[in-house]
Amino acid sequence: MQTARTSSKGQIVIPKHIRDKVGLKPGSLVEVKLANEHIELIPLPEDPIKALRGSLKGRKSLASQLIKEHRREVRQDAKRH
């Protein structure tokens, strides 16, 4: 277990091997979350759009699903009238 001491401003130094492992560089952004009784630091990508590219691959399009649903409703309405 590694420890870090907080400064008077509440700052800490993240050990170099941990920064290297998660890709933190000077100026990197991290999300700071309070999770129950501990703090989580989550590195944020430099380019969030690029990081999400391909993440929805293989999933059905929401637009396609809504169009199909709409067509079904239109057919049902036509049968009723």
PyMOL CGO cylinders between C-alpha atoms (Angstrom):
from pymol import cmd
from pymol.cgo import CYLINDER

trace = [
    CYLINDER, 0.00, 0.00, 0.00, 1.28, 3.44, -0.87, 0.3, 1, 1, 1, 1, 1, 1,
    CYLINDER, 1.28, 3.44, -0.87, 0.41, 6.57, 1.01, 0.3, 1, 1, 1, 1, 1, 1,
    CYLINDER, 0.41, 6.57, 1.01, 0.41, 10.25, 0.10, 0.3, 1, 1, 1, 1, 1, 1,
    CYLINDER, 0.41, 10.25, 0.10, 0.31, 13.26, 2.38, 0.3, 1, 1, 1, 1, 1, 1,
    CYLINDER, 0.31, 13.26, 2.38, -2.09, 16.12, 1.70, 0.3, 1, 1, 1, 1, 1, 1,
    CYLINDER, -2.09, 16.12, 1.70, -0.70, 19.63, 1.50, 0.3, 1, 1, 1, 1, 1, 1,
    CYLINDER, -0.70, 19.63, 1.50, -2.26, 22.60, 3.28, 0.3, 1, 1, 1, 1, 1, 1,
    CYLINDER, -2.26, 22.60, 3.28, -4.26, 23.17, 0.06, 0.3, 1, 1, 1, 1, 1, 1,
    CYLINDER, -4.26, 23.17, 0.06, -5.56, 19.58, 0.03, 0.3, 1, 1, 1, 1, 1, 1,
    CYLINDER, -5.56, 19.58, 0.03, -3.26, 18.54, -2.82, 0.3, 1, 1, 1, 1, 1, 1,
    CYLINDER, -3.26, 18.54, -2.82, -1.62, 15.13, -3.13, 0.3, 1, 1, 1, 1, 1, 1,
    CYLINDER, -1.62, 15.13, -3.13, 1.05, 13.68, -5.39, 0.3, 1, 1, 1, 1, 1, 1,
    CYLINDER, 1.05, 13.68, -5.39, -0.03, 10.55, -7.27, 0.3, 1, 1, 1, 1, 1, 1,
    CYLINDER, -0.03, 10.55, -7.27, 2.94, 8.15, -7.41, 0.3, 1, 1, 1, 1, 1, 1,
    CYLINDER, 2.94, 8.15, -7.41, 4.69, 8.09, -10.80, 0.3, 1, 1, 1, 1, 1, 1,
    CYLINDER, 4.69, 8.09, -10.80, 4.14, 4.40, -11.53, 0.3, 1, 1, 1, 1, 1, 1,
    CYLINDER, 4.14, 4.40, -11.53, 0.38, 4.88, -11.02, 0.3, 1, 1, 1, 1, 1, 1,
    CYLINDER, 0.38, 4.88, -11.02, 0.32, 8.02, -13.22, 0.3, 1, 1, 1, 1, 1, 1,
    CYLINDER, 0.32, 8.02, -13.22, 2.19, 6.12, -15.92, 0.3, 1, 1, 1, 1, 1, 1,
    CYLINDER, 2.19, 6.12, -15.92, -0.13, 3.10, -15.70, 0.3, 1, 1, 1, 1, 1, 1,
    CYLINDER, -0.13, 3.10, -15.70, -3.30, 5.17, -16.19, 0.3, 1, 1, 1, 1, 1, 1,
    CYLINDER, -3.30, 5.17, -16.19, -1.73, 7.65, -18.61, 0.3, 1, 1, 1, 1, 1, 1,
    CYLINDER, -1.73, 7.65, -18.61, -1.87, 10.80, -16.49, 0.3, 1, 1, 1, 1, 1, 1,
    CYLINDER, -1.87, 10.80, -16.49, 0.29, 13.62, -17.80, 0.3, 1, 1, 1, 1, 1, 1,
    CYLINDER, 0.29, 13.62, -17.80, 0.74, 17.19, -16.53, 0.3, 1, 1, 1, 1, 1, 1,
    CYLINDER, 0.74, 17.19, -16.53, -2.55, 19.01, -17.13, 0.3, 1, 1, 1, 1, 1, 1,
    CYLINDER, -2.55, 19.01, -17.13, -4.63, 15.81, -17.41, 0.3, 1, 1, 1, 1, 1, 1,
    CYLINDER, -4.63, 15.81, -17.41, -8.18, 16.01, -16.09, 0.3, 1, 1, 1, 1, 1, 1,
    CYLINDER, -8.18, 16.01, -16.09, -9.51, 13.55, -13.52, 0.3, 1, 1, 1, 1, 1, 1,
    CYLINDER, -9.51, 13.55, -13.52, -13.00, 13.11, -12.18, 0.3, 1, 1, 1, 1, 1, 1,
    CYLINDER, -13.00, 13.11, -12.18, -13.10, 13.17, -8.38, 0.3, 1, 1, 1, 1, 1, 1,
    CYLINDER, -13.10, 13.17, -8.38, -15.91, 11.12, -6.85, 0.3, 1, 1, 1, 1, 1, 1,
    CYLINDER, -15.91, 11.12, -6.85, -16.93, 10.44, -3.29, 0.3, 1, 1, 1, 1, 1, 1,
    CYLINDER, -16.93, 10.44, -3.29, -17.90, 6.77, -3.14, 0.3, 1, 1, 1, 1, 1, 1,
    CYLINDER, -17.90, 6.77, -3.14, -19.24, 5.74, 0.25, 0.3, 1, 1, 1, 1, 1, 1,
    CYLINDER, -19.24, 5.74, 0.25, -16.34, 6.48, 2.58, 0.3, 1, 1, 1, 1, 1, 1,
    CYLINDER, -16.34, 6.48, 2.58, -13.52, 6.76, 0.02, 0.3, 1, 1, 1, 1, 1, 1,
    CYLINDER, -13.52, 6.76, 0.02, -12.42, 9.01, -2.85, 0.3, 1, 1, 1, 1, 1, 1,
    CYLINDER, -12.42, 9.01, -2.85, -12.11, 7.79, -6.45, 0.3, 1, 1, 1, 1, 1, 1,
    CYLINDER, -12.11, 7.79, -6.45, -9.97, 9.52, -9.06, 0.3, 1, 1, 1, 1, 1, 1,
    CYLINDER, -9.97, 9.52, -9.06, -11.00, 8.64, -12.62, 0.3, 1, 1, 1, 1, 1, 1,
    CYLINDER, -11.00, 8.64, -12.62, -8.75, 9.78, -15.48, 0.3, 1, 1, 1, 1, 1, 1,
    CYLINDER, -8.75, 9.78, -15.48, -10.70, 11.54, -18.23, 0.3, 1, 1, 1, 1, 1, 1,
    CYLINDER, -10.70, 11.54, -18.23, -9.73, 11.15, -21.89, 0.3, 1, 1, 1, 1, 1, 1,
    CYLINDER, -9.73, 11.15, -21.89, -8.04, 14.07, -23.63, 0.3, 1, 1, 1, 1, 1, 1,
    CYLINDER, -8.04, 14.07, -23.63, -10.59, 13.85, -26.47, 0.3, 1, 1, 1, 1, 1, 1,
    CYLINDER, -10.59, 13.85, -26.47, -13.90, 12.49, -25.11, 0.3, 1, 1, 1, 1, 1, 1,
    CYLINDER, -13.90, 12.49, -25.11, -15.46, 12.25, -28.58, 0.3, 1, 1, 1, 1, 1, 1,
    CYLINDER, -15.46, 12.25, -28.58, -12.56, 10.16, -29.89, 0.3, 1, 1, 1, 1, 1, 1,
    CYLINDER, -12.56, 10.16, -29.89, -12.70, 7.97, -26.76, 0.3, 1, 1, 1, 1, 1, 1,
    CYLINDER, -12.70, 7.97, -26.76, -16.38, 7.15, -27.42, 0.3, 1, 1, 1, 1, 1, 1,
    CYLINDER, -16.38, 7.15, -27.42, -15.87, 6.36, -31.10, 0.3, 1, 1, 1, 1, 1, 1,
    CYLINDER, -15.87, 6.36, -31.10, -17.03, 2.81, -31.79, 0.3, 1, 1, 1, 1, 1, 1,
    CYLINDER, -17.03, 2.81, -31.79, -18.58, 2.29, -28.36, 0.3, 1, 1, 1, 1, 1, 1,
    CYLINDER, -18.58, 2.29, -28.36, -22.06, 1.79, -29.85, 0.3, 1, 1, 1, 1, 1, 1,
    CYLINDER, -22.06, 1.79, -29.85, -20.89, -0.54, -32.62, 0.3, 1, 1, 1, 1, 1, 1,
    CYLINDER, -20.89, -0.54, -32.62, -23.05, -3.62, -32.96, 0.3, 1, 1, 1, 1, 1, 1,
    CYLINDER, -23.05, -3.62, -32.96, -26.05, -2.10, -31.22, 0.3, 1, 1, 1, 1, 1, 1,
    CYLINDER, -26.05, -2.10, -31.22, -29.36, -1.47, -32.92, 0.3, 1, 1, 1, 1, 1, 1,
    CYLINDER, -29.36, -1.47, -32.92, -29.98, 2.13, -33.85, 0.3, 1, 1, 1, 1, 1, 1,
    CYLINDER, -29.98, 2.13, -33.85, -32.48, 3.91, -31.64, 0.3, 1, 1, 1, 1, 1, 1,
    CYLINDER, -32.48, 3.91, -31.64, -33.73, 5.81, -34.69, 0.3, 1, 1, 1, 1, 1, 1,
    CYLINDER, -33.73, 5.81, -34.69, -34.41, 2.51, -36.52, 0.3, 1, 1, 1, 1, 1, 1,
    CYLINDER, -34.41, 2.51, -36.52, -36.29, 1.13, -33.53, 0.3, 1, 1, 1, 1, 1, 1,
    CYLINDER, -36.29, 1.13, -33.53, -38.44, 4.27, -33.25, 0.3, 1, 1, 1, 1, 1, 1,
    CYLINDER, -38.44, 4.27, -33.25, -39.25, 4.23, -36.97, 0.3, 1, 1, 1, 1, 1, 1,
    CYLINDER, -39.25, 4.23, -36.97, -40.35, 0.56, -36.78, 0.3, 1, 1, 1, 1, 1, 1,
    CYLINDER, -40.35, 0.56, -36.78, -42.47, 1.30, -33.71, 0.3, 1, 1, 1, 1, 1, 1,
    CYLINDER, -42.47, 1.30, -33.71, -44.08, 4.27, -35.45, 0.3, 1, 1, 1, 1, 1, 1,
    CYLINDER, -44.08, 4.27, -35.45, -44.89, 2.19, -38.55, 0.3, 1, 1, 1, 1, 1, 1,
    CYLINDER, -44.89, 2.19, -38.55, -46.51, -0.49, -36.35, 0.3, 1, 1, 1, 1, 1, 1,
    CYLINDER, -46.51, -0.49, -36.35, -48.67, 2.14, -34.65, 0.3, 1, 1, 1, 1, 1, 1,
    CYLINDER, -48.67, 2.14, -34.65, -49.71, 3.63, -38.01, 0.3, 1, 1, 1, 1, 1, 1,
    CYLINDER, -49.71, 3.63, -38.01, -50.72, 0.15, -39.28, 0.3, 1, 1, 1, 1, 1, 1,
    CYLINDER, -50.72, 0.15, -39.28, -52.71, -0.54, -36.11, 0.3, 1, 1, 1, 1, 1, 1,
    CYLINDER, -52.71, -0.54, -36.11, -54.51, 2.82, -36.43, 0.3, 1, 1, 1, 1, 1, 1,
    CYLINDER, -54.51, 2.82, -36.43, -55.30, 2.09, -40.10, 0.3, 1, 1, 1, 1, 1, 1,
    CYLINDER, -55.30, 2.09, -40.10, -56.87, -1.28, -39.16, 0.3, 1, 1, 1, 1, 1, 1,
    CYLINDER, -56.87, -1.28, -39.16, -59.08, 0.37, -36.53, 0.3, 1, 1, 1, 1, 1, 1,
    CYLINDER, -59.08, 0.37, -36.53, -60.53, 2.89, -39.01, 0.3, 1, 1, 1, 1, 1, 1,
]
cmd.load_cgo(trace, "trace")
